[in-house]
Amino acid sequence: MLPIIRDEALSRLEAFLPHAGGDYAKRRNYDYGAGAHDHVSRLSPALRRRTITEDEVIKKTLGAHSFARAEKFIQEVFWRTYWKGWLEMRPSLWADYQAVIKAGFAPTKGLEEALEGRTGIACFDAWHKELCETNYLHNHARMWFASIWIHTLGLPWQAGADLFMRHLADGCPASNTLGWRWVAGLQTRGKAYGARADNIAQFTNGRFEPYGELQEDVAAIDGPENPPAMALRAPRAATGDKPLLVLTPEDCDAVSLPLHAKPVGVVSLPRGLLVGNRAKAVLAADEAAMADGLARAQAHFGIETYNGLSVGGLSVNDWQADLRALMASRGADHIVMAFQPTGAWHDCLKDCDLPIAEILRPYDALCWPHAKKGFFPFKEKIPQFLSAL
């Protein structure tokens, strides 16, 4: 089971902690197949929605292991942070990717077969089945899948990235978009990732041996240079001392959010605000995380909660008017929410004319500014981040 709500995530973390050191370092690259991923944390669906946060995962890990022993796992947690900071300083890449998705794809040889997992490449089709049935893939399998999609099948990377975002329970705009760009050779210019049959055979324990089926001599696809890093967007600010707290699936842990005033109520936004055909299980995970966030906020702050998905909740077409009415009924003078990073929820809310204050978590404020270049300069800062945490 993939952890979504906080109690599930905490239980999964406790079960994984004994393995977060040497065991993780030895076995993290092995894909044992659906239902056999206990050697990796599988916390990503909860981290994606922040029903559990990166800094508490790191702190608990360091409570059980030395940094030297758990370094590989801690680095993987920081990879997610790095990707978010990197994209936050280059939001045009997200906009470009979204424009391609919205424009659609011309009929391409093999595209329909790949989208349906009918390529005839056994490992690829098996990963497609696992993705659609479990809404999860091991990280190594994601890399192999993307490489076969781009370099063997010759398909547009954006279509593959969109397939992942529709089905992955942990689909993150930054990690997913930039990960696919990296495999294509656009992220680290000129360095594409090629899936090799011997590597797949080794790290699937011989489950798959696609010798002679893959294009292993790969070249980076053409594309423009990456834009230079921009200054990080400042969180939107609003004045007042009676906030209405709004939850989105970007951050469902209102209890640990450093709010400037006690909220007068808390409401979740309806999932229908986002256009797209995401898998039902992914939408259900969003709903579960927000419902969990509402319940914990109610217990912590002693305030009324409003489920935007419930009968009588927020209308998709008139959600801003509904929020204004709710603010008036609760005596709220502004809305407060967690910072909405580059991605679909930021796109949805960026033109909202409601008085909104965003709260940037100290963890993000600490780490994101150092994601200007590649991961390795960022990685060198990890001891500094840990000291600050």
C-alpha positions in Angstrom: 0.0 0.0 0.0 1.2 3.5 -0.9 1.1 5.8 2.1 -1.0 8.9 1.5 -2.4 10.2 4.8 -0.1 11.1 7.7 -0.7 8.1 9.9 0.1 5.8 7.0 3.2 7.8 6.1 4.5 7.7 9.7 3.9 4.0 10.0 5.7 3.4 6.7 8.6 5.6 7.8 9.0 3.7 11.1 9.0 0.4 9.2 11.5 1.6 6.7 13.9 3.4 9.1 15.9 0.2 10.0 16.6 -0.2 6.3 17.5 3.4 5.5 21.2 2.9 6.0 23.4 0.2 4.5 20.5 -1.9 3.3 19.1 1.0 1.2 22.5 1.8 -0.2 23.0 -1.8 -1.4 19.5 -2.5 -2.7 18.0 0.8 -3.7 18.6 0.3 -7.5 16.9 -3.1 -7.6 13.4 -3.3 -9.1 11.9 -6.5 -7.7 8.5 -5.8 -9.3 5.0 -4.8 -8.2 4.4 -5.4 -4.5 8.0 -6.0 -3.8 9.4 -2.5 -3.2 10.0 -2.7 0.5 13.7 -1.9 0.2 12.8 1.7 -0.8 10.8 4.1 1.3 7.7 4.5 -0.9 7.1 7.7 1.0 6.9 9.8 -2.1 3.1 9.9 -2.4 2.9 11.4 1.1 5.9 13.7 0.5 4.3 14.9 -2.7 1.2 16.1 -0.7 3.3 16.9 2.4 1.2 14.9 4.7 4.7 14.1 5.9 7.5 16.6 5.3 11.0 16.2 4.0 12.7 17.7 7.1 10.9 15.4 9.5 11.8 12.3 7.4 15.5 13.5 7.4 15.4 14.2 11.1 14.0 10.8 12.0 16.5 9.1 9.7 19.4 10.8 11.4 17.9 9.8 14.7 18.3 6.1 13.6 21.5 6.3 11.6 24.6 8.4 11.2 24.8 10.7 8.2 27.5 8.5 6.7 25.4 5.4 6.9 22.2 7.0 5.6 23.7 9.4 3.1 22.3 7.7 0.0 18.7 7.9 1.3 19.1 11.4 2.6 20.4 12.4 -0.8 17.3 11.0 -2.5 15.1 13.1 -0.3 17.1 16.2 -1.3 16.8 15.3 -5.0 13.1 16.0 -4.8 13.9 19.3 -3.1 16.6 20.2 -5.7 14.2 19.5 -8.6 11.6 21.8 -7.1 14.0 24.6 -6.5 15.6 24.2 -9.9 12.2 24.5 -11.7 11.0 27.3 -9.4 13.8 29.4 -10.8 13.0 28.4 -14.4 9.2 28.2 -14.6 9.2 28.8 -18.4 10.2 25.2 -18.9 7.0 24.0 -17.1 5.0 26.5 -19.3 6.7 25.2 -22.5 5.9 21.6 -21.5 2.3 22.4 -20.7 1.9 24.2 -24.0 3.0 21.0 -25.9 0.6 18.9 -23.9 -2.4 21.2 -24.5 -1.6 21.3 -28.3 -1.8 17.5 -28.4 0.3 15.1 -30.4 0.1 14.3 -34.1 -0.5 10.5 -34.8 3.0 9.0 -34.5 4.0 5.5 -35.3 4.0 3.5 -32.1 2.5 6.2 -29.9 -0.8 4.5 -29.4 0.9 1.2 -28.7 3.2 2.8 -26.1 0.3 4.7 -24.4 -1.5 1.4 -24.0 1.5 -0.8 -23.1 1.4 -2.8 -26.3 4.9 -2.3 -27.7 6.0 -6.0 -27.6 9.0 -5.0 -25.4 8.2 -7.2 -22.4 9.9 -5.0 -19.7 8.4 -1.8 -21.0 4.9 -3.3 -21.2 5.2 -4.8 -17.7 6.2 -1.4 -16.3 3.3 0.2 -18.1 0.9 -2.3 -16.5 2.4 -1.7 -13.1 2.1 2.0 -13.5 -1.5 1.9 -14.5 -2.5 -0.7 -11.9 -0.5 0.4 -8.9 0.2 4.1 -9.6 3.8 3.6 -8.7 7.1 2.6 -10.4 10.5 2.1 -8.9 12.8 5.0 -9.7 15.1 2.8 -11.8 12.2 1.5 -13.8 11.1 5.1 -14.4 14.4 5.9 -16.0 14.5 2.7 -18.1 10.9 3.3 -19.2 11.6 7.0 -20.2 14.7 6.0 -22.1 13.0 3.3 -24.1 10.1 5.7 -24.8 12.5 8.4 -26.1 15.5 6.6 -27.5 14.1 3.2 -28.6 10.6 4.1 -29.6 11.4 7.6 -30.8 8.4 9.2 -29.1 8.0 12.8 -27.8 9.2 13.0 -24.2 6.3 15.3 -23.3 3.8 12.5 -24.1 5.6 10.1 -21.8 5.9 12.6 -19.0 2.2 13.3 -19.3 1.4 9.6 -19.0 3.4 9.5 -15.8 1.7 12.6 -14.4 -1.7 11.0 -15.1 -1.0 7.8 -13.3 1.8 8.3 -10.7 0.5 8.7 -7.2 3.6 10.8 -6.4 3.6 12.7 -9.7 5.5 15.9 -9.1 5.7 18.7 -11.7 9.3 19.3 -11.0 10.7 15.8 -10.5 8.7 14.3 -13.4 9.3 17.1 -16.0 12.9 17.5 -15.2 13.5 13.8 -14.9 12.2 13.2 -18.4 14.2 16.1 -19.7 17.3 14.6 -18.1 16.8 11.2 -19.8 16.3 13.0 -23.1 19.5 14.9 -22.8 18.0 18.3 -22.4 18.6 18.8 -18.7 22.3 18.1 -18.5 23.1 19.3 -22.0 24.2 16.6 -24.4 24.1 13.8 -21.8 21.2 11.5 -22.5 20.4 8.4 -20.4 20.4 5.1 -22.3 18.7 2.0 -20.9 20.9 -1.0 -21.4 19.8 -4.6 -21.5 22.5 -5.8 -19.2 21.7 -3.2 -16.6 18.0 -4.1 -16.7 18.8 -7.8 -16.4 21.1 -7.2 -13.4 18.8 -4.8 -11.5 15.6 -6.8 -12.1 17.3 -10.0 -11.0 16.9 -11.5 -14.4 13.1 -10.8 -14.6 13.7 -9.0 -17.9 16.6 -9.5 -20.4 15.8 -7.3 -23.4 18.9 -8.0 -25.4 18.7 -6.8 -28.9 15.4 -4.9 -28.3 16.8 -1.5 -27.1 18.6 1.4 -28.8 21.6 1.5 -26.4 23.7 4.0 -28.4 21.7 7.1 -27.5 22.1 10.8 -28.4 20.6 13.8 -26.7 17.6 15.2 -28.6 17.7 18.7 -30.0 16.3 21.6 -27.9 17.1 25.1 -26.7 19.6 25.8 -24.0 18.2 25.9 -20.5 17.2 29.4 -19.4 19.3 31.0 -16.7 18.1 30.9 -13.1 15.7 33.6 -12.1 15.2 35.0 -8.7 12.8 32.9 -6.6 9.3 34.2 -6.7 8.4 35.9 -3.4 5.4 34.5 -1.7 2.2 36.5 -2.1 1.5 38.6 1.0 -1.7 39.9 2.5 -2.4 41.9 5.6 -4.9 40.9 8.3 -5.1 38.8 11.4 -8.1 36.6 10.5 -7.1 34.2 7.8 -9.2 31.5 6.2 -6.8 28.6 5.6 -7.0 26.9 2.2 -5.6 23.5 1.4 -4.5 22.2 -1.9 -2.8 18.8 -2.7 0.5 20.7 -2.8 0.7 20.9 1.0 -1.9 19.3 3.3 -0.1 19.6 6.6 -1.5 22.9 8.0 -0.4 21.9 11.5 3.3 22.2 10.8 2.9 25.3 8.5 4.3 28.4 10.2 1.2 30.5 10.1 1.2 34.1 11.3 -2.2 33.9 12.9 -4.7 31.3 14.0 -7.1 30.6 11.1 -10.8 31.2 11.5 -11.6 28.1 9.3 -10.0 25.8 6.9 -11.3 24.7 3.5 -10.0 22.3 0.7 -10.2 23.3 -2.9 -12.1 21.0 -5.3 -10.1 18.7 -7.5 -12.1 19.7 -10.5 -10.2 23.0 -10.7 -7.5 21.1 -12.5 -8.2 20.1 -16.1 -6.9 16.7 -17.1 -7.6 13.0 -17.1 -5.6 11.9 -14.1 -6.2 8.3 -12.9 -9.1 7.9 -10.4 -6.7 6.5 -7.8 -4.5 9.6 -8.1 -7.5 11.9 -7.6 -8.6 9.7 -4.7 -5.2 10.1 -3.1 -5.6 13.9 -3.4 -9.0 13.7 -1.8 -7.7 11.5 1.1 -4.8 13.8 1.8 -6.9 16.9 1.9 -9.6 15.2 4.1 -6.8 14.1 6.4 -5.4 17.6 6.5 -8.8 19.1 7.3 -9.4 16.7 10.2 -5.9 17.3 11.7 -6.3 21.1 11.3 -9.7 21.0 13.0 -8.3 19.0 15.9 -5.2 21.2 16.2 -6.7 24.7 15.8 -10.3 23.9 17.1 -11.8 25.5 14.0 -14.5 24.6 11.5 -13.5 22.8 8.4 -15.1 22.9 4.9 -14.6 20.1 2.4 -14.6 21.7 -1.0 -15.6 18.4 -2.6 -18.6 17.8 -0.4 -22.3 18.5 -1.3 -22.7 22.3 -0.8 -19.0 22.8 -1.1 -17.1 24.9 -3.6 -18.4 25.1 -7.1 -15.8 24.5 -9.8 -17.1 27.3 -11.9 -17.7 29.8 -9.0 -15.1 28.7 -6.5 -13.8 32.3 -6.0 -17.2 33.6 -5.3 -17.9 30.7 -3.0 -14.6 31.4 -1.1 -15.6 35.1 -0.7 -18.9 34.0 0.7 -17.2 31.6 3.1 -14.7 34.4 4.1 -17.6 36.7 4.9 -19.5 34.1 6.9 -16.4 33.4 9.0 -15.2 37.0 9.4 -12.0 36.3 7.5 -10.0 39.2 6.1 -7.7 37.2 3.8 -6.8 33.7 2.7 -3.6 31.9 3.8 -2.2 28.8 2.1 1.1 27.1 1.7 3.4 28.4 -1.1 2.2 26.9 -4.4 5.3 26.0 -6.4 5.5 25.9 -10.2 3.0 23.4 -11.4 -0.7 22.9 -12.1 -2.0 24.3 -8.8 0.1 27.4 -9.1 -1.2 27.9 -12.7 -4.8 27.5 -11.4 -4.4 30.1 -8.6 -1.9 32.6 -10.1 -4.7 34.9 -11.5 -7.0 34.6 -8.5 -8.0 38.1 -7.3 -8.7 37.0 -3.7 -6.5 38.4 -1.0 -4.0 35.5 -0.6 -1.0 35.2 1.7 1.4 32.3 0.9 3.6 30.7 3.5 7.0 29.4 2.3 8.2 26.6 4.5 11.7 27.3 6.1 13.0 24.1 4.6 12.2 25.3 1.1 13.5 28.8 1.8 16.8 27.2 3.0 17.4 24.8 0.2 15.8 26.2 -3.0 18.2 29.1 -3.5 21.1 26.6 -3.9 19.5 24.8 -6.8 20.8 27.2 -9.5 23.2 24.7 -11.1 23.6 20.9 -11.2 22.8 18.6 -8.3 26.4 18.0 -7.3 27.0 21.6 -6.2 23.7 21.4 -4.4 24.7 18.1 -2.8 27.8 19.7 -1.3 25.5 22.0 0.7 23.6 19.1 2.3 25.8 19.2 5.5 25.0 22.9 5.7 21.3 22.2 5.3 21.4 19.5 8.0 23.2 21.8 10.4 20.5 24.5 9.9 17.7 21.9 10.3 
